Amino acid sequence: MKPLFDRVLRGQYPPGSTLKPFIGLAGLEHKITTMHQTLFCPGYYQLPNKSHKYRDWKKWGHGKVNFRYCYYPVMWMSIL
């Protein structure tokens, strides 16, 4: 632990969830999706023709979600 290390200014972290709203908004702007379209979140994402599953933190998934109320707008990438 480095108590004098300024993690906000000096720390290097992946962008993660900060980009997800922008991805969702791009889908809305390009009319790929709507605010009311729903998706089912099973708790993982699997690329086409691949066996590996990228697991969500919630093993059983979030169920039916839409853009307006979803936890992760990145789920909308499956529509893009």
C-alpha positions in Angstrom: 0.0 0.0 0.0 1.3 3.4 -0.9 -0.6 6.1 1.2 1.0 9.0 -0.7 0.2 7.6 -4.2 -2.6 9.7 -5.8 -4.7 6.9 -7.3 -7.2 9.4 -9.0 -4.5 11.2 -10.9 -1.7 8.6 -11.2 -3.5 5.3 -11.2 -4.0 3.5 -14.5 -7.3 1.6 -14.7 -9.3 0.2 -17.6 -12.2 2.4 -18.7 -14.8 -0.3 -17.8 -18.3 1.0 -17.0 -17.6 4.6 -17.9 -17.8 3.8 -21.6 -21.0 1.6 -21.5 -23.5 4.5 -21.5 -21.9 6.0 -24.5 -22.1 2.7 -26.4 -25.8 2.5 -25.6 -26.3 6.1 -26.7 -24.6 5.4 -30.0 -27.1 2.6 -30.6 -29.9 5.0 -29.9 -28.5 7.7 -32.2 -28.0 5.3 -35.1 -31.5 3.8 -34.6 -30.1 0.4 -33.9 -32.2 0.1 -30.7 -34.9 2.0 -28.8 -35.4 2.9 -25.2 -38.2 0.3 -24.9 -36.7 -2.7 -26.6 -36.0 -5.5 -24.1 -33.2 -8.1 -23.9 -32.9 -11.1 -21.6 -29.7 -11.2 -19.6 -28.8 -14.9 -18.7 -25.8 -13.9 -16.6 -23.2 -14.3 -19.3 -22.2 -13.2 -22.8 -21.0 -15.7 -25.4 -19.4 -14.7 -28.7 -20.9 -16.4 -31.8 -19.2 -19.7 -32.6 -17.2 -19.7 -29.4 -17.6 -21.9 -26.3 -16.2 -19.5 -23.7 -18.8 -17.6 -21.6 -18.0 -14.2 -20.2 -19.7 -14.3 -16.8 -21.6 -11.5 -15.2 -21.2 -10.7 -11.5 -24.7 -11.9 -11.0 -24.5 -15.6 -11.9 -28.2 -16.1 -12.6 -28.4 -12.9 -14.7 -30.6 -9.8 -14.6 -33.5 -11.2 -16.4 -35.4 -8.9 -18.8 -33.8 -5.5 -19.1 -34.2 -2.5 -21.4 -31.9 0.4 -22.1 -33.6 2.8 -19.7 -33.3 0.5 -16.7 -30.5 -1.9 -17.4 -27.4 -2.1 -15.2 -25.0 -2.6 -18.1 -25.8 -0.9 -21.5 -23.0 -3.1 -22.9 -25.7 -5.8 -23.1 -27.0 -3.8 -26.0 -23.9 -4.6 -28.0 -25.5 -8.0 -28.9 -27.9 -5.9 -31.0 -25.2 -3.9 -32.7 
